[in-house]
């Protein structure tokens, strides 16, 4: 019996596999959420430095003269920058720089065994890390429960992982990286070849319409107020959701994201005293609405039309 047969015939095995794998992915998402914005900032700074270097006159103060011919030769900086990506360097305690071992990096369990503190210096570890791992597992299990061992579950779980990481990054930095939004859009377009949630025509139209709708709102808002109401990452996220679910899901996603944004925005301002003039990221609301539409969009649509009739 193959693994696929075992998964399709044994629900407990299927849900257990989803739970364990999602916990591991949740641990990796913590790395993505923390490091990806830093990697983007480093790349931006390196590009800016390269641009400035190409457009600035030579700095003769950093040159040295060869006494043999009197010509000036520039000294090149051969020092390699520190390697920093999603795999390197190994995770370390920010307080004492102690390298975290494999046993100290088991999702949720390690946090509980260490009492929420570094195993070396006993500095407190943010509870956000196990929360992200736990939420990743729970949401993945909800998708698995909704769709069962099907291609819809596989695509839905992968999309959930992307949406969690984008939600946290946008909440922290008001940024939706292209390295997350664009791959998710292409995954949706490729999945439409099967199809999974939407056929190819609906997927392509959904991607184009999703981008153009928010782009148009952005341009109109900027024309009227002179301000930027949202970022280009929001356009790309809605395009990705349109590619996965098809253009038919876009009205519901937009409506739900606006509703969720209004409710949570008012709640955050009321509970935390946040200045209402400080911009609030729209990406988490889009991600939440897209996830809800992916799981229960058809049910909600049928319920709505049932009320009308």
C-alpha positions in Angstrom: 0.0 0.0 0.0 1.4 3.4 -1.0 1.6 6.4 1.2 -1.1 8.1 -0.8 -3.5 5.1 -0.4 -2.7 5.1 3.4 -3.5 8.8 3.6 -6.7 8.6 1.7 -8.0 5.6 3.7 -6.9 6.5 7.2 -8.1 9.9 8.4 -6.1 9.8 11.6 -2.9 9.3 9.7 -3.8 12.1 7.3 -4.5 14.6 10.1 -1.5 13.5 12.1 0.8 14.0 9.1 -0.7 17.4 8.5 -0.3 18.5 12.1 3.3 17.3 12.4 4.4 18.8 9.1 2.6 22.0 9.7 4.3 22.5 13.1 7.7 22.1 11.3 6.7 24.5 8.6 5.4 26.9 11.3 8.9 26.9 12.8 10.3 27.7 9.4 7.8 30.5 9.0 9.2 32.2 12.1 12.5 32.3 10.3 10.9 33.7 7.1 8.9 36.3 9.1 12.1 37.5 10.9 14.7 37.2 8.2 13.0 38.0 4.9 12.6 41.8 5.6 16.2 42.0 6.8 17.3 40.2 3.6 15.3 42.7 1.5 16.8 45.7 3.4 20.3 44.3 2.9 19.7 43.8 -0.8 18.2 47.3 -1.1 21.2 48.9 0.7 23.7 46.9 -1.5 21.9 48.0 -4.6 21.9 51.6 -3.4 25.6 51.5 -2.5 26.3 50.0 -6.0 24.3 52.7 -7.7 26.0 55.5 -5.7 29.4 53.9 -6.5 28.7 53.9 -10.2 27.5 57.6 -10.2 30.0 59.2 -7.8 33.5 60.4 -8.8 36.4 58.4 -7.6 37.4 59.0 -4.0 41.1 59.6 -4.2 41.5 59.5 -0.5 41.0 55.7 -0.7 43.6 55.4 -3.4 47.3 54.5 -3.1 50.1 55.7 -5.3 52.5 53.2 -6.9 55.9 54.8 -6.5 57.3 52.9 -9.5 55.2 54.8 -12.1 53.4 57.5 -10.3 50.0 56.3 -11.4 47.1 56.0 -9.0 45.5 52.6 -8.5 42.3 52.2 -6.4 42.3 49.7 -3.5 39.4 47.2 -3.9 37.6 46.0 -0.9 37.9 42.2 -1.1 36.1 41.5 2.1 33.0 39.3 1.5 29.7 40.4 3.2 28.3 38.1 5.9 26.1 35.4 4.5 22.5 35.9 5.7 19.6 34.0 4.2 16.8 31.7 5.4 19.3 28.9 6.0 22.5 30.7 7.2 23.4 31.5 9.9 22.0 29.1 12.5 19.4 30.6 14.8 20.9 32.2 17.9 19.8 33.8 21.1 19.6 37.6 20.5 20.8 38.2 24.1 23.8 36.0 24.5 24.4 34.8 20.9 24.2 31.2 22.0 23.6 28.9 19.0 20.2 27.1 19.3 20.6 23.4 19.1 18.3 21.0 17.3 16.7 19.8 20.6 16.0 23.4 21.5 14.3 24.1 18.2 11.5 21.5 18.4 8.2 23.4 17.7 6.3 24.3 20.8 7.8 21.4 22.9 11.2 23.1 23.2 9.6 26.4 24.3 7.6 24.6 27.0 10.6 22.5 28.2 12.8 25.6 28.4 10.1 27.5 30.3 10.1 30.2 27.6 13.7 31.1 28.3 17.1 30.7 26.6 18.8 27.5 27.7 22.1 29.4 28.1 21.4 32.9 29.5 17.8 32.4 30.7 16.7 35.5 28.8 13.0 35.3 28.0 11.9 34.0 24.5 9.0 35.7 22.8 5.8 33.7 23.0 5.1 34.7 19.4 7.3 31.9 18.1 5.2 29.0 19.6 2.0 31.0 18.8 2.9 31.1 15.1 3.7 27.4 15.1 0.5 26.6 16.8 -1.6 28.8 14.6 0.0 27.3 11.5 -0.9 23.8 12.7 -4.5 24.7 13.6 -5.3 26.5 10.4 -3.7 23.7 8.3 -5.8 21.2 10.2 -8.9 23.3 9.5 -8.1 23.2 5.8 -7.5 19.5 5.9 -10.8 18.9 7.8 -12.7 21.0 5.2 -11.4 19.4 2.1 -10.0 16.0 3.2 -7.1 14.3 1.4 -7.7 16.1 -1.9 -5.7 18.5 -4.2 -7.8 21.3 -2.7 -6.4 20.5 0.7 -2.9 20.5 -0.5 -3.2 23.8 -2.3 -5.2 25.3 0.6 -2.6 24.3 3.1 0.3 25.7 1.1 -1.7 28.9 0.5 -2.3 29.1 4.3 1.4 29.0 5.0 2.0 31.8 2.5 -0.8 33.9 4.0 0.4 33.5 7.6 3.9 34.6 6.7 2.6 37.6 4.7 0.2 38.6 7.4 2.9 38.7 10.0 5.5 40.6 7.8 2.9 43.1 6.7 1.8 43.6 10.3 5.4 44.2 11.4 6.8 46.2 8.5 3.8 47.2 6.3 5.4 45.2 3.6 4.3 42.3 1.3 7.4 40.9 -0.3 7.3 39.9 -4.0 9.1 36.8 -3.1 5.9 35.6 -1.4 3.1 37.2 -3.4 4.3 36.3 -6.9 5.2 32.6 -6.2 1.7 32.3 -4.6 0.1 33.7 -7.8 2.1 31.4 -10.0 1.1 28.4 -7.8 -2.5 29.4 -8.3 -2.2 29.7 -12.1 -0.4 26.4 -12.4 -3.0 24.7 -10.1 -5.7 26.0 -12.5 -4.3 23.6 -15.1 -5.8 20.7 -13.2 -8.1 22.6 -12.1 -8.2 22.7 -8.3 -10.3 25.6 -7.1 -10.7 27.4 -10.5 -10.3 26.6 -14.1 -7.5 28.3 -16.1 -9.6 31.0 -17.7 -11.2 32.0 -14.3 -7.7 31.9 -12.7 -6.0 34.2 -15.3 -8.9 36.7 -15.2 -8.9 36.5 -11.4 -5.2 37.4 -11.3 -5.5 40.3 -13.7 -8.7 41.6 -12.2 -7.4 41.3 -8.6 -4.5 43.4 -9.4 -6.4 46.0 -11.5 -9.2 46.5 -9.0 -6.9 47.6 -6.1 -4.6 49.4 -8.5 -7.6 51.5 -9.7 -8.7 52.1 -6.1 -5.2 53.2 -5.3 -4.9 55.6 -8.2 -8.4 57.1 -7.5 -7.6 57.6 -3.8 -4.3 59.2 -4.6 -5.9 61.5 -7.2 -8.6 62.6 -4.7 -6.5 62.9 -1.5 -2.9 63.2 -2.7 -2.0 60.3 -0.4 -1.2 56.6 -1.0 -3.9 54.5 0.6 -2.2 51.1 0.1 1.0 49.5 -1.3 1.6 47.6 -4.5 2.0 44.4 -2.4 -1.8 44.5 -1.7 -2.5 44.5 -5.5 -0.3 41.4 -5.9 -1.8 39.6 -3.0 -5.3 40.0 -4.3 -4.0 38.9 -7.7 -2.6 35.8 -6.1 -6.0 35.1 -4.4 -7.7 35.7 -7.7 -5.4 33.2 -9.4 -6.1 30.5 -6.8 -9.9 31.0 -6.4 -10.9 32.6 -9.7 -12.4 36.0 -10.5 -15.7 34.9 -9.0 -14.3 35.0 -5.5 -13.0 38.6 -5.8 -16.2 40.5 -4.8 -16.5 38.4 -1.6 -12.8 38.8 -0.8 -13.0 42.6 -1.2 -16.2 42.8 0.8 -14.9 40.6 3.6 -11.5 42.3 3.8 -13.2 45.7 4.2 -15.5 44.4 6.8 -12.8 42.6 8.8 -10.5 45.7 8.4 -13.2 48.0 9.8 -14.0 45.7 12.8 -10.5 44.9 13.7 -9.3 48.4 13.0 -11.8 49.9 15.4 -11.1 47.3 18.0 -7.3 47.8 17.8 -7.7 51.6 18.1 -10.1 51.3 21.0 -8.1 48.6 23.0 -4.6 49.9 22.4 -5.1 53.6 22.0 -3.4 53.5 18.6 -3.3 56.8 16.8 -6.0 56.6 14.0 -3.7 58.6 11.8 -1.1 55.9 11.7 -1.5 53.7 8.6 -2.8 50.2 9.2 -1.6 47.4 6.9 -4.4 46.1 4.6 -2.6 42.8 3.8 -3.6 40.9 6.9 -7.3 41.7 6.2 -6.9 40.6 2.6 -5.2 37.4 3.7 -7.9 36.7 6.3 -10.7 37.3 3.8 -9.0 35.2 1.1 -8.6 32.3 3.5 -12.3 32.5 4.6 -13.4 32.6 1.0 -11.2 29.7 0.1 -12.8 27.5 2.7 -16.4 28.7 2.9 -16.9 31.0 0.0 -19.3 28.8 -1.9 -21.4 28.1 1.3 -21.5 31.8 2.1 -22.5 32.7 -1.5 -25.3 30.1 -1.5 -26.5 31.4 1.9 -26.6 34.9 0.6 -28.6 34.1 -2.5 -30.9 32.0 -0.4 -31.7 35.0 1.7 -32.4 37.1 -1.4 -34.7 34.4 -2.8 
